[in-house]
């Protein structure tokens, strides 16, 4: 499964919780929080509290995964 942490699109099929990485489908997140350029989804009160206390490791993980997915070479045709 490809990671999808971008919760800015309300019509997306699924998004992953920024903290526990659980897949959230059908827009059934507990909360969405804007942090810098990212709109992240959180699946439950515990994940929301954890993110609010210290968002930086979660944002850094998301940014790293995004960077890695963009820098992968295209497979040969």
PQR file with spaces between the fields and no chain letter, atoms N, CA, C, O and H, PARSE charges and radii, in Angstrom:
ATOM       1  N    UNK     1       0.847   -1.177    0.000 -0.4000 1.5000
ATOM       2  CA   UNK     1       0.000    0.000    0.000 -0.0000 2.0000
ATOM       3  C    UNK     1       0.891    1.237    0.000  0.5500 1.7000
ATOM       4  O    UNK     1       1.857    1.313    0.759 -0.5500 1.4000
ATOM       5  N    UNK     2       0.569    2.186   -0.837 -0.4000 1.5000
ATOM       6  CA   UNK     2       1.303    3.430   -0.925 -0.0000 2.0000
ATOM       7  C    UNK     2       0.844    4.358    0.189  0.5500 1.7000
ATOM       8  O    UNK     2      -0.351    4.463    0.467 -0.5500 1.4000
ATOM       9  H    UNK     2      -0.216    2.124   -1.453  0.4000 1.0000
ATOM      10  N    UNK     3       1.793    5.028    0.823 -0.4000 1.5000
ATOM      11  CA   UNK     3       1.453    5.953    1.905 -0.0000 2.0000
ATOM      12  C    UNK     3       0.691    7.147    1.375  0.5500 1.7000
ATOM      13  O    UNK     3       1.016    7.678    0.312 -0.5500 1.4000
ATOM      14  H    UNK     3       2.763    4.943    0.597  0.4000 1.0000
ATOM      15  N    UNK     4      -0.319    7.570    2.111 -0.4000 1.5000
ATOM      16  CA   UNK     4      -1.061    8.781    1.779 -0.0000 2.0000
ATOM      17  C    UNK     4      -1.355    9.523    3.075  0.5500 1.7000
ATOM      18  O    UNK     4      -2.288    9.188    3.805 -0.5500 1.4000
ATOM      19  H    UNK     4      -0.582    7.139    2.973  0.4000 1.0000
ATOM      20  N    UNK     5      -0.548   10.527    3.344 -0.4000 1.5000
ATOM      21  CA   UNK     5      -0.720   11.316    4.562 -0.0000 2.0000
ATOM      22  C    UNK     5      -1.390   12.654    4.290  0.5500 1.7000
ATOM      23  O    UNK     5      -1.664   13.401    5.230 -0.5500 1.4000
ATOM      24  H    UNK     5       0.210   10.800    2.751  0.4000 1.0000
ATOM      25  N    UNK     6      -1.659   12.972    3.041 -0.4000 1.5000
ATOM      26  CA   UNK     6      -2.230   14.274    2.692 -0.0000 2.0000
ATOM      27  C    UNK     6      -3.740   14.261    2.895  0.5500 1.7000
ATOM      28  O    UNK     6      -4.475   13.684    2.094 -0.5500 1.4000
ATOM      29  H    UNK     6      -1.436   12.365    2.278  0.4000 1.0000
ATOM      30  N    UNK     7      -4.199   14.899    3.968 -0.4000 1.5000
ATOM      31  CA   UNK     7      -5.630   14.933    4.298 -0.0000 2.0000
ATOM      32  C    UNK     7      -6.303   16.205    3.797  0.5500 1.7000
ATOM      33  O    UNK     7      -7.383   16.560    4.269 -0.5500 1.4000
ATOM      34  H    UNK     7      -3.602   15.368    4.618  0.4000 1.0000
ATOM      35  N    UNK     8      -5.677   16.893    2.845 -0.4000 1.5000
ATOM      36  CA   UNK     8      -6.271   18.132    2.344 -0.0000 2.0000
ATOM      37  C    UNK     8      -7.395   17.870    1.347  0.5500 1.7000
ATOM      38  O    UNK     8      -8.271   18.716    1.170 -0.5500 1.4000
ATOM      39  H    UNK     8      -4.800   16.605    2.461  0.4000 1.0000
ATOM      40  N    UNK     9      -7.381   16.710    0.697 -0.4000 1.5000
ATOM      41  CA   UNK     9      -8.408   16.365   -0.280 -0.0000 2.0000
ATOM      42  C    UNK     9      -9.526   15.594    0.422  0.5500 1.7000
ATOM      43  O    UNK     9      -9.330   14.448    0.829 -0.5500 1.4000
ATOM      44  H    UNK     9      -6.670   16.023    0.841  0.4000 1.0000
ATOM      45  N    UNK    10     -10.678   16.209    0.562 -0.4000 1.5000
ATOM      46  CA   UNK    10     -11.792   15.570    1.261 -0.0000 2.0000
ATOM      47  C    UNK    10     -12.375   14.398    0.487  0.5500 1.7000
ATOM      48  O    UNK    10     -13.114   13.595    1.057 -0.5500 1.4000
ATOM      49  H    UNK    10     -10.837   17.139    0.232  0.4000 1.0000
ATOM      50  N    UNK    11     -12.060   14.281   -0.796 -0.4000 1.5000
ATOM      51  CA   UNK    11     -12.609   13.219   -1.643 -0.0000 2.0000
ATOM      52  C    UNK    11     -11.652   12.037   -1.814  0.5500 1.7000
ATOM      53  O    UNK    11     -11.947   11.130   -2.593 -0.5500 1.4000
ATOM      54  H    UNK    11     -11.459   14.933   -1.259  0.4000 1.0000
ATOM      55  N    UNK    12     -10.518   12.019   -1.113 -0.4000 1.5000
ATOM      56  CA   UNK    12      -9.563   10.931   -1.312 -0.0000 2.0000
ATOM      57  C    UNK    12     -10.114    9.617   -0.758  0.5500 1.7000
ATOM      58  O    UNK    12     -10.916    9.607    0.176 -0.5500 1.4000
ATOM      59  H    UNK    12     -10.278   12.755   -0.481  0.4000 1.0000
ATOM      60  N    UNK    13      -9.668    8.518   -1.351 -0.4000 1.5000
ATOM      61  CA   UNK    13     -10.158    7.189   -0.981 -0.0000 2.0000
ATOM      62  C    UNK    13      -9.779    6.832    0.458  0.5500 1.7000
ATOM      63  O    UNK    13     -10.598    6.310    1.215 -0.5500 1.4000
ATOM      64  H    UNK    13      -9.016    8.526   -2.109  0.4000 1.0000
ATOM      65  N    UNK    14      -8.546    7.116    0.818 -0.4000 1.5000
ATOM      66  CA   UNK    14      -8.099    6.873    2.185 -0.0000 2.0000
ATOM      67  C    UNK    14      -6.941    7.809    2.496  0.5500 1.7000
ATOM      68  O    UNK    14      -6.304    8.363    1.601 -0.5500 1.4000
ATOM      69  H    UNK    14      -7.882    7.540    0.203  0.4000 1.0000
ATOM      70  N    UNK    15      -6.687    7.968    3.792 -0.4000 1.5000
ATOM      71  CA   UNK    15      -5.548    8.729    4.265 -0.0000 2.0000
ATOM      72  C    UNK    15      -5.031    7.990    5.498  0.5500 1.7000
ATOM      73  O    UNK    15      -5.793    7.292    6.168 -0.5500 1.4000
ATOM      74  H    UNK    15      -7.205    7.518    4.519  0.4000 1.0000
ATOM      75  N    UNK    16      -3.758    8.139    5.795 -0.4000 1.5000
ATOM      76  CA   UNK    16      -3.197    7.460    6.947 -0.0000 2.0000
ATOM      77  C    UNK    16      -3.102    8.414    8.128  0.5500 1.7000
ATOM      78  O    UNK    16      -2.808    9.598    7.963 -0.5500 1.4000
ATOM      79  H    UNK    16      -3.140    8.706    5.251  0.4000 1.0000
ATOM      80  N    UNK    17      -3.357    7.880    9.331 -0.4000 1.5000
ATOM      81  CA   UNK    17      -3.196    8.652   10.555 -0.0000 2.0000
ATOM      82  C    UNK    17      -1.728    9.061   10.657  0.5500 1.7000
ATOM      83  O    UNK    17      -0.835    8.237   10.458 -0.5500 1.4000
ATOM      84  H    UNK    17      -3.596    6.918    9.465  0.4000 1.0000
ATOM      85  N    UNK    18      -1.487   10.312   10.961 -0.4000 1.5000
ATOM      86  CA   UNK    18      -0.121   10.829   11.041 -0.0000 2.0000
ATOM      87  C    UNK    18       0.668   10.197   12.185  0.5500 1.7000
ATOM      88  O    UNK    18       1.898   10.173   12.139 -0.5500 1.4000
ATOM      89  H    UNK    18      -2.212   10.981   11.123  0.4000 1.0000
ATOM      90  N    UNK    19      -0.011    9.687   13.206 -0.4000 1.5000
ATOM      91  CA   UNK    19       0.678    9.133   14.370 -0.0000 2.0000
ATOM      92  C    UNK    19       0.836    7.622   14.264  0.5500 1.7000
ATOM      93  O    UNK    19       1.962    7.126   14.265 -0.5500 1.4000
ATOM      94  H    UNK    19      -1.010    9.706   13.243  0.4000 1.0000
ATOM      95  N    UNK    20      -0.262    6.881   14.172 -0.4000 1.5000
ATOM      96  CA   UNK    20      -0.187    5.410   14.204 -0.0000 2.0000
ATOM      97  C    UNK    20      -0.158    4.786   12.808  0.5500 1.7000
ATOM      98  O    UNK    20       0.053    3.580   12.681 -0.5500 1.4000
ATOM      99  H    UNK    20      -1.177    7.284   14.171  0.4000 1.0000
ATOM     100  N    UNK    21      -0.363    5.578   11.775 -0.4000 1.5000
ATOM     101  CA   UNK    21      -0.332    5.162   10.372 -0.0000 2.0000
ATOM     102  C    UNK    21      -1.486    4.245    9.972  0.5500 1.7000
ATOM     103  O    UNK    21      -1.429    3.602    8.924 -0.5500 1.4000
ATOM     104  H    UNK    21      -0.535    6.557   11.878  0.4000 1.0000
ATOM     105  N    UNK    22      -2.532    4.180   10.797 -0.4000 1.5000
ATOM     106  CA   UNK    22      -3.722    3.407   10.461 -0.0000 2.0000
ATOM     107  C    UNK    22      -4.406    4.037    9.242  0.5500 1.7000
ATOM     108  O    UNK    22      -4.487    5.261    9.139 -0.5500 1.4000
ATOM     109  H    UNK    22      -2.578    4.703   11.649  0.4000 1.0000
ATOM     110  N    UNK    23      -4.892    3.206    8.329 -0.4000 1.5000
ATOM     111  CA   UNK    23      -5.624    3.709    7.166 -0.0000 2.0000
ATOM     112  C    UNK    23      -7.002    4.185    7.618  0.5500 1.7000
ATOM     113  O    UNK    23      -7.733    3.465    8.299 -0.5500 1.4000
ATOM     114  H    UNK    23      -4.826    2.212    8.413  0.4000 1.0000
ATOM     115  N    UNK    24      -7.337    5.397    7.230 -0.4000 1.5000
ATOM     116  CA   UNK    24      -8.640    5.982    7.549 -0.0000 2.0000
ATOM     117  C    UNK    24      -9.387    6.117    6.228  0.5500 1.7000
ATOM     118  O    UNK    24      -8.937    6.822    5.324 -0.5500 1.4000
ATOM     119  H    UNK    24      -6.744    5.982    6.677  0.4000 1.0000
ATOM     120  N    UNK    25     -10.524    5.443    6.116 -0.4000 1.5000
ATOM     121  CA   UNK    25     -11.281    5.464    4.870 -0.0000 2.0000
ATOM     122  C    UNK    25     -12.565    6.259    5.035  0.5500 1.7000
ATOM     123  O    UNK    25     -13.075    6.433    6.142 -0.5500 1.4000
ATOM     124  H    UNK    25     -10.889    4.870    6.850  0.4000 1.0000
ATOM     125  N    UNK    26     -13.062    6.727    3.932 -0.4000 1.5000
ATOM     126  CA   UNK    26     -14.351    7.411    3.916 -0.0000 2.0000
ATOM     127  C    UNK    26     -14.409    8.699    4.716  0.5500 1.7000
ATOM     128  O    UNK    26     -15.492    9.111    5.132 -0.5500 1.4000
ATOM     129  H    UNK    26     -12.647    6.586    3.033  0.4000 1.0000
ATOM     130  N    UNK    27     -13.270    9.345    4.945 -0.4000 1.5000
ATOM     131  CA   UNK    27     -13.257   10.604    5.692 -0.0000 2.0000
ATOM     132  C    UNK    27     -13.641   10.444    7.152  0.5500 1.7000
ATOM     133  O    UNK    27     -14.100   11.400    7.776 -0.5500 1.4000
ATOM     134  H    UNK    27     -12.390    9.010    4.607  0.4000 1.0000
ATOM     135  N    UNK    28     -13.463    9.255    7.707 -0.4000 1.5000
ATOM     136  CA   UNK    28     -13.876    8.997    9.090 -0.0000 2.0000
ATOM     137  C    UNK    28     -12.739    9.216   10.079  0.5500 1.7000
ATOM     138  O    UNK    28     -12.496    8.380   10.949 -0.5500 1.4000
ATOM     139  H    UNK    28     -13.091    8.477    7.200  0.4000 1.0000
ATOM     140  N    UNK    29     -12.051   10.332    9.945 -0.4000 1.5000
ATOM     141  CA   UNK    29     -10.989   10.683   10.879 -0.0000 2.0000
ATOM     142  C    UNK    29     -11.580   11.330   12.116  0.5500 1.7000
ATOM     143  O    UNK    29     -12.704   11.831   12.093 -0.5500 1.4000
ATOM     144  H    UNK    29     -12.248   11.011    9.238  0.4000 1.0000
ATOM     145  N    UNK    30     -10.820   11.315   13.186 -0.4000 1.5000
ATOM     146  CA   UNK    30     -11.228   12.000   14.406 -0.0000 2.0000
ATOM     147  C    UNK    30     -10.987   13.501   14.255  0.5500 1.7000
ATOM     148  O    UNK    30     -11.809   14.320   14.665 -0.5500 1.4000
ATOM     149  H    UNK    30      -9.907   10.908   13.205  0.4000 1.0000
ATOM     150  N    UNK    31      -9.836   13.847   13.655 -0.4000 1.5000
ATOM     151  CA   UNK    31      -9.486   15.261   13.476 -0.0000 2.0000
ATOM     152  C    UNK    31      -8.560   15.409   12.277  0.5500 1.7000
ATOM     153  O    UNK    31      -7.863   14.476   11.879 -0.5500 1.4000
ATOM     154  H    UNK    31      -9.168   13.181   13.323  0.4000 1.0000
ATOM     155  N    UNK    32      -8.579   16.612   11.717 -0.4000 1.5000
ATOM     156  CA   UNK    32      -7.596   17.011   10.705 -0.0000 2.0000
ATOM     157  C    UNK    32      -6.922   18.251   11.248  0.5500 1.7000
ATOM     158  O    UNK    32      -7.588   19.158   11.747 -0.5500 1.4000
ATOM     159  H    UNK    32      -9.145   17.370   12.041  0.4000 1.0000
ATOM     160  N    UNK    33      -5.597   18.295   11.154 -0.4000 1.5000
ATOM     161  CA   UNK    33      -4.832   19.420   11.682 -0.0000 2.0000
ATOM     162  C    UNK    33      -3.887   19.921   10.602  0.5500 1.7000
ATOM     163  O    UNK    33      -3.193   19.144    9.947 -0.5500 1.4000
ATOM     164  H    UNK    33      -5.056   17.558   10.748  0.4000 1.0000
ATOM     165  N    UNK    34      -3.878   21.236   10.433 -0.4000 1.5000
ATOM     166  CA   UNK    34      -2.929   21.875    9.503 -0.0000 2.0000
ATOM     167  C    UNK    34      -1.650   22.150   10.280  0.5500 1.7000
ATOM     168  O    UNK    34      -1.670   22.826   11.308 -0.5500 1.4000
ATOM     169  H    UNK    34      -4.442   21.868   10.965  0.4000 1.0000
ATOM     170  N    UNK    35      -0.537   21.619    9.781 -0.4000 1.5000
ATOM     171  CA   UNK    35       0.769   21.856   10.393 -0.0000 2.0000
ATOM     172  C    UNK    35       1.737   22.216    9.281  0.5500 1.7000
ATOM     173  O    UNK    35       2.127   21.354    8.494 -0.5500 1.4000
ATOM     174  H    UNK    35      -0.521   21.070    8.946  0.4000 1.0000
ATOM     175  N    UNK    36       2.124   23.465    9.209 -0.4000 1.5000
ATOM     176  CA   UNK    36       2.972   23.926    8.107 -0.0000 2.0000
ATOM     177  C    UNK    36       2.232   23.776    6.795  0.5500 1.7000
ATOM     178  O    UNK    36       1.124   24.290    6.638 -0.5500 1.4000
ATOM     179  H    UNK    36       1.808   24.166    9.848  0.4000 1.0000
ATOM     180  N    UNK    37       2.834   23.081    5.861 -0.4000 1.5000
ATOM     181  CA   UNK    37       2.197   22.865    4.562 -0.0000 2.0000
ATOM     182  C    UNK    37       1.349   21.602    4.545  0.5500 1.7000
ATOM     183  O    UNK    37       0.681   21.327    3.549 -0.5500 1.4000
ATOM     184  H    UNK    37       3.734   22.664    5.988  0.4000 1.0000
ATOM     185  N    UNK    38       1.360   20.839    5.610 -0.4000 1.5000
ATOM     186  CA   UNK    38       0.647   19.558    5.664 -0.0000 2.0000
ATOM     187  C    UNK    38      -0.694   19.687    6.366  0.5500 1.7000
ATOM     188  O    UNK    38      -0.817   20.367    7.385 -0.5500 1.4000
ATOM     189  H    UNK    38       1.903   21.061    6.420  0.4000 1.0000
ATOM     190  N    UNK    39      -1.694   19.023    5.805 -0.4000 1.5000
ATOM     191  CA   UNK    39      -2.975   18.806    6.475 -0.0000 2.0000
ATOM     192  C    UNK    39      -2.974   17.319    6.800  0.5500 1.7000
ATOM     193  O    UNK    39      -3.041   16.474    5.907 -0.5500 1.4000
ATOM     194  H    UNK    39      -1.594   18.471    4.977  0.4000 1.0000
ATOM     195  N    UNK    40      -2.898   17.012    8.092 -0.4000 1.5000
ATOM     196  CA   UNK    40      -2.811   15.608    8.495 -0.0000 2.0000
ATOM     197  C    UNK    40      -4.105   15.163    9.161  0.5500 1.7000
ATOM     198  O    UNK    40      -4.815   15.963    9.771 -0.5500 1.4000
ATOM     199  H    UNK    40      -2.844   17.698    8.818  0.4000 1.0000
ATOM     200  N    UNK    41      -4.395   13.884    9.035 -0.4000 1.5000
ATOM     201  CA   UNK    41      -5.568   13.296    9.671 -0.0000 2.0000
ATOM     202  C    UNK    41      -5.109   12.493   10.882  0.5500 1.7000
ATOM     203  O    UNK    41      -4.017   11.926   10.902 -0.5500 1.4000
ATOM     204  H    UNK    41      -3.818   13.235    8.540  0.4000 1.0000
ATOM     205  N    UNK    42      -5.967   12.464   11.876 -0.4000 1.5000
ATOM     206  CA   UNK    42      -5.702   11.702   13.085 -0.0000 2.0000
ATOM     207  C    UNK    42      -6.917   10.836   13.361  0.5500 1.7000
ATOM     208  O    UNK    42      -8.052   11.299   13.253 -0.5500 1.4000
ATOM     209  H    UNK    42      -6.855   12.924   11.859  0.4000 1.0000
ATOM     210  N    UNK    43      -6.683    9.573   13.719 -0.4000 1.5000
ATOM     211  CA   UNK    43      -7.773    8.601   13.783 -0.0000 2.0000
ATOM     212  C    UNK    43      -8.538    8.587   15.100  0.5500 1.7000
ATOM     213  O    UNK    43      -9.672    8.107   15.134 -0.5500 1.4000
ATOM     214  H    UNK    43      -5.760    9.197   13.808  0.4000 1.0000
ATOM     215  N    UNK    44      -7.958    9.096   16.186 -0.4000 1.5000
ATOM     216  CA   UNK    44      -8.611    8.975   17.495 -0.0000 2.0000
ATOM     217  C    UNK    44      -8.101   10.065   18.442  0.5500 1.7000
ATOM     218  O    UNK    44      -7.118   10.739   18.132 -0.5500 1.4000
ATOM     219  H    UNK    44      -7.037    9.486   16.158  0.4000 1.0000
ATOM     220  N    UNK    45      -8.749   10.240   19.575 -0.4000 1.5000
ATOM     221  CA   UNK    45      -8.309   11.257   20.536 -0.0000 2.0000
ATOM     222  C    UNK    45      -6.874   11.049   21.023  0.5500 1.7000
ATOM     223  O    UNK    45      -6.144   12.024   21.203 -0.5500 1.4000
ATOM     224  H    UNK    45      -9.547    9.692   19.827  0.4000 1.0000
ATOM     225  N    UNK    46      -6.459    9.806   21.238 -0.4000 1.5000
ATOM     226  CA   UNK    46      -5.100    9.549   21.705 -0.0000 2.0000
ATOM     227  C    UNK    46      -4.066   10.003   20.677  0.5500 1.7000
ATOM     228  O    UNK    46      -3.066   10.624   21.036 -0.5500 1.4000
ATOM     229  H    UNK    46      -7.052    9.014   21.092  0.4000 1.0000
ATOM     230  N    UNK    47      -4.300    9.695   19.401 -0.4000 1.5000
ATOM     231  CA   UNK    47      -3.371   10.126   18.349 -0.0000 2.0000
ATOM     232  C    UNK    47      -3.362   11.652   18.225  0.5500 1.7000
ATOM     233  O    UNK    47      -2.306   12.250   18.013 -0.5500 1.4000
ATOM     234  H    UNK    47      -5.113    9.191   19.109  0.4000 1.0000
ATOM     235  N    UNK    48      -4.530   12.283   18.356 -0.4000 1.5000
ATOM     236  CA   UNK    48      -4.594   13.745   18.288 -0.0000 2.0000
ATOM     237  C    UNK    48      -3.798   14.367   19.440  0.5500 1.7000
ATOM     238  O    UNK    48      -3.053   15.326   19.234 -0.5500 1.4000
ATOM     239  H    UNK    48      -5.387   11.798   18.528  0.4000 1.0000
ATOM     240  N    UNK    49      -3.952   13.830   20.631 -0.4000 1.5000
ATOM     241  CA   UNK    49      -3.215   14.347   21.796 -0.0000 2.0000
ATOM     242  C    UNK    49      -1.709   14.139   21.627  0.5500 1.7000
ATOM     243  O    UNK    49      -0.913   15.028   21.930 -0.5500 1.4000
ATOM     244  H    UNK    49      -4.557   13.052   20.798  0.4000 1.0000
ATOM     245  N    UNK    50      -1.335   12.964   21.143 -0.4000 1.5000
ATOM     246  CA   UNK    50       0.078   12.653   20.919 -0.0000 2.0000
ATOM     247  C    UNK    50       0.676   13.604   19.892  0.5500 1.7000
ATOM     248  O    UNK    50       1.777   14.118   20.090 -0.5500 1.4000
ATOM     249  H    UNK    50      -1.982   12.242   20.897  0.4000 1.0000
ATOM     250  N    UNK    51      -0.040   13.843   18.798 -0.4000 1.5000
ATOM     251  CA   UNK    51       0.439   14.743   17.755 -0.0000 2.0000
ATOM     252  C    UNK    51       0.569   16.169   18.284  0.5500 1.7000
ATOM     253  O    UNK    51       1.569   16.838   18.020 -0.5500 1.4000
ATOM     254  H    UNK    51      -0.934   13.426   18.637  0.4000 1.0000
ATOM     255  N    UNK    52      -0.415   16.631   19.014 -0.4000 1.5000
ATOM     256  CA   UNK    52      -0.399   17.993   19.543 -0.0000 2.0000
ATOM     257  C    UNK    52       0.764   18.214   20.516  0.5500 1.7000
ATOM     258  O    UNK    52       1.340   19.301   20.559 -0.5500 1.4000
ATOM     259  H    UNK    52      -1.227   16.088   19.228  0.4000 1.0000
ATOM     260  N    UNK    53       1.105   17.194   21.289 -0.4000 1.5000
ATOM     261  CA   UNK    53       2.212   17.324   22.245 -0.0000 2.0000
ATOM     262  C    UNK    53       3.551   17.451   21.550  0.5500 1.7000
ATOM     263  O    UNK    53       4.436   18.149   22.044 -0.5500 1.4000
ATOM     264  H    UNK    53       0.637   16.311   21.254  0.4000 1.0000
ATOM     265  N    UNK    54       3.717   16.797   20.422 -0.4000 1.5000
ATOM     266  CA   UNK    54       5.005   16.830   19.726 -0.0000 2.0000
ATOM     267  C    UNK    54       4.869   16.410   18.290  0.5500 1.7000
ATOM     268  O    UNK    54       5.130   15.251   17.969 -0.5500 1.4000
ATOM     269  H    UNK    54       2.998   16.231   20.021  0.4000 1.0000
ATOM     270  N    UNK    55       4.466   17.316   17.399 -0.4000 1.5000
ATOM     271  CA   UNK    55       4.207   16.951   16.003 -0.0000 2.0000
ATOM     272  C    UNK    55       5.453   16.713   15.149  0.5500 1.7000
ATOM     273  O    UNK    55       5.365   16.075   14.100 -0.5500 1.4000
ATOM     274  H    UNK    55       4.254   18.258   17.660  0.4000 1.0000
ATOM     275  N    UNK    56       6.598   17.212   15.578 -0.4000 1.5000
ATOM     276  CA   UNK    56       7.776   17.219   14.703 -0.0000 2.0000
ATOM     277  C    UNK    56       8.229   15.837   14.234  0.5500 1.7000
ATOM     278  O    UNK    56       8.546   15.697   13.053 -0.5500 1.4000
ATOM     279  H    UNK    56       6.669   17.730   16.430  0.4000 1.0000
ATOM     280  N    UNK    57       8.280   14.801   15.088 -0.4000 1.5000
ATOM     281  CA   UNK    57       8.717   13.500   14.552 -0.0000 2.0000
ATOM     282  C    UNK    57       7.759   12.940   13.500  0.5500 1.7000
ATOM     283  O    UNK    57       8.190   12.265   12.565 -0.5500 1.4000
ATOM     284  H    UNK    57       8.022   14.914   16.048  0.4000 1.0000
ATOM     285  N    UNK    58       6.487   13.213   13.648 -0.4000 1.5000
ATOM     286  CA   UNK    58       5.496   12.693   12.695 -0.0000 2.0000
ATOM     287  C    UNK    58       5.564   13.444   11.370  0.5500 1.7000
ATOM     288  O    UNK    58       5.486   12.836   10.303 -0.5500 1.4000
ATOM     289  H    UNK    58       6.137   13.762   14.407  0.4000 1.0000
ATOM     290  N    UNK    59       5.709   14.752   11.437 -0.4000 1.5000
ATOM     291  CA   UNK    59       5.856   15.554   10.216 -0.0000 2.0000
ATOM     292  C    UNK    59       7.148   15.191    9.509  0.5500 1.7000
ATOM     293  O    UNK    59       7.178   15.081    8.283 -0.5500 1.4000
ATOM     294  H    UNK    59       5.773   15.247   12.304  0.4000 1.0000
ATOM     295  N    UNK    60       8.211   15.005   10.269 -0.4000 1.5000
ATOM     296  CA   UNK    60       9.497   14.628    9.660 -0.0000 2.0000
ATOM     297  C    UNK    60       9.382   13.278    8.946  0.5500 1.7000
ATOM     298  O    UNK    60       9.911   13.121    7.845 -0.5500 1.4000
ATOM     299  H    UNK    60       8.187   15.094   11.265  0.4000 1.0000
ATOM     300  N    UNK    61       8.698   12.298    9.556 -0.4000 1.5000
ATOM     301  CA   UNK    61       8.511   10.996    8.918 -0.0000 2.0000
ATOM     302  C    UNK    61       7.727   11.152    7.612  0.5500 1.7000
ATOM     303  O    UNK    61       8.081   10.556    6.594 -0.5500 1.4000
ATOM     304  H    UNK    61       8.268   12.425   10.450  0.4000 1.0000
ATOM     305  N    UNK    62       6.672   11.949    7.646 -0.4000 1.5000
ATOM     306  CA   UNK    62       5.860   12.170    6.450 -0.0000 2.0000
ATOM     307  C    UNK    62       6.693   12.831    5.360  0.5500 1.7000
ATOM     308  O    UNK    62       6.645   12.415    4.202 -0.5500 1.4000
ATOM     309  H    UNK    62       6.385   12.433    8.473  0.4000 1.0000
ATOM     310  N    UNK    63       7.456   13.856    5.724 -0.4000 1.5000
ATOM     311  CA   UNK    63       8.292   14.553    4.737 -0.0000 2.0000
ATOM     312  C    UNK    63       9.359   13.619    4.164  0.5500 1.7000
ATOM     313  O    UNK    63       9.646   13.671    2.968 -0.5500 1.4000
ATOM     314  H    UNK    63       7.495   14.193    6.664  0.4000 1.0000
ATOM     315  N    UNK    64       9.943   12.772    5.000 -0.4000 1.5000
ATOM     316  CA   UNK    64      10.956   11.822    4.527 -0.0000 2.0000
ATOM     317  C    UNK    64      10.348   10.827    3.547  0.5500 1.7000
ATOM     318  O    UNK    64      10.921   10.564    2.490 -0.5500 1.4000
ATOM     319  H    UNK    64       9.710   12.730    5.971  0.4000 1.0000
ATOM     320  N    UNK    65       9.187   10.273    3.895 -0.4000 1.5000
ATOM     321  CA   UNK    65       8.526    9.323    2.990 -0.0000 2.0000
ATOM     322  C    UNK    65       8.131    9.990    1.678  0.5500 1.7000
ATOM     323  O    UNK    65       8.253    9.388    0.611 -0.5500 1.4000
ATOM     324  H    UNK    65       8.721   10.486    4.754  0.4000 1.0000
ATOM     325  N    UNK    66       7.661   11.223    1.754 -0.4000 1.5000
ATOM     326  CA   UNK    66       7.292   11.968    0.546 -0.0000 2.0000
ATOM     327  C    UNK    66       8.521   12.201   -0.334  0.5500 1.7000
ATOM     328  O    UNK    66       8.459   12.025   -1.551 -0.5500 1.4000
ATOM     329  H    UNK    66       7.562   11.712    2.621  0.4000 1.0000
ATOM     330  N    UNK    67       9.631   12.595    0.282 -0.4000 1.5000
ATOM     331  CA   UNK    67      10.869   12.827   -0.457 -0.0000 2.0000
ATOM     332  C    UNK    67      11.350   11.546   -1.125  0.5500 1.7000
ATOM     333  O    UNK    67      11.749   11.554   -2.290 -0.5500 1.4000
ATOM     334  H    UNK    67       9.681   12.737    1.271  0.4000 1.0000
ATOM     335  N    UNK    68      11.310   10.444   -0.377 -0.4000 1.5000
ATOM     336  CA   UNK    68      11.762    9.162   -0.923 -0.0000 2.0000
ATOM     337  C    UNK    68      10.893    8.713   -2.086  0.5500 1.7000
ATOM     338  O    UNK    68      11.405    8.171   -3.065 -0.5500 1.4000
ATOM     339  H    UNK    68      10.986   10.438    0.569  0.4000 1.0000
ATOM     340  N    UNK    69       9.593    8.929   -1.997 -0.4000 1.5000
ATOM     341  CA   UNK    69       8.711    8.506   -3.089 -0.0000 2.0000
ATOM     342  C    UNK    69       8.913    9.358   -4.333  0.5500 1.7000
ATOM     343  O    UNK    69       8.728    8.870   -5.447 -0.5500 1.4000
ATOM     344  H    UNK    69       9.177    9.370   -1.201  0.4000 1.0000
ATOM     345  N    UNK    70       9.289   10.620   -4.163 -0.4000 1.5000
ATOM     346  CA   UNK    70       9.503   11.502   -5.310 -0.0000 2.0000
ATOM     347  C    UNK    70      10.863   11.270   -5.953  0.5500 1.7000
ATOM     348  O    UNK    70      11.034   11.546   -7.140 -0.5500 1.4000
ATOM     349  H    UNK    70       9.440   11.016   -3.258  0.4000 1.0000
ATOM     350  N    UNK    71      11.836   10.768   -5.193 -0.4000 1.5000
ATOM     351  CA   UNK    71      13.183   10.617   -5.748 -0.0000 2.0000
ATOM     352  C    UNK    71      13.461    9.226   -6.287  0.5500 1.7000
ATOM     353  O    UNK    71      14.572    8.953   -6.741 -0.5500 1.4000
ATOM     354  H    UNK    71      11.697   10.543   -4.228  0.4000 1.0000
ATOM     355  N    UNK    72      12.474    8.343   -6.247 -0.4000 1.5000
ATOM     356  CA   UNK    72      12.652    7.001   -6.824 -0.0000 2.0000
ATOM     357  C    UNK    72      12.742    7.096   -8.350  0.5500 1.7000
ATOM     358  O    UNK    72      11.959    7.810   -8.977 -0.5500 1.4000
ATOM     359  H    UNK    72      11.571    8.565   -5.879  0.4000 1.0000
ATOM     360  N    UNK    73      13.682    6.387   -8.933 -0.4000 1.5000
ATOM     361  CA   UNK    73      13.744    6.404  -10.404 -0.0000 2.0000
ATOM     362  C    UNK    73      12.543    5.663  -10.997  0.5500 1.7000
ATOM     363  O    UNK    73      12.021    4.715  -10.411 -0.5500 1.4000
ATOM     364  H    UNK    73      14.318    5.808   -8.423  0.4000 1.0000
ATOM     365  N    UNK    74      12.132    6.117  -12.150 -0.4000 1.5000
ATOM     366  CA   UNK    74      11.032    5.472  -12.867 -0.0000 2.0000
ATOM     367  C    UNK    74      11.493    4.103  -13.355  0.5500 1.7000
ATOM     368  O    UNK    74      12.622    3.977  -13.828 -0.5500 1.4000
ATOM     369  H    UNK    74      12.556    6.888  -12.626  0.4000 1.0000
ATOM     370  N    UNK    75      10.644    3.066  -13.254 -0.4000 1.5000
ATOM     371  CA   UNK    75      11.033    1.753  -13.788 -0.0000 2.0000
ATOM     372  C    UNK    75      11.117    1.799  -15.309  0.5500 1.7000
ATOM     373  O    UNK    75      10.394    2.562  -15.949 -0.5500 1.4000
ATOM     374  H    UNK    75       9.727    3.168  -12.869  0.4000 1.0000
ATOM     375  N    UNK    76      11.993    0.988  -15.885 -0.4000 1.5000
ATOM     376  CA   UNK    76      12.117    0.981  -17.354 -0.0000 2.0000
ATOM     377  C    UNK    76      10.824    0.516  -18.006  0.5500 1.7000
ATOM     378  O    UNK    76      10.131   -0.360  -17.487 -0.5500 1.4000
ATOM     379  H    UNK    76      12.581    0.368  -15.364  0.4000 1.0000
ATOM     380  N    UNK    77      10.511    1.107  -19.136 -0.4000 1.5000
ATOM     381  CA   UNK    77       9.266    0.763  -19.844 -0.0000 2.0000
ATOM     382  C    UNK    77       9.396   -0.487  -20.645  0.5500 1.7000
ATOM     383  O    UNK    77       8.439   -0.906  -21.294 -0.5500 1.4000
ATOM     384  H    UNK    77      11.074    1.819  -19.557  0.4000 1.0000
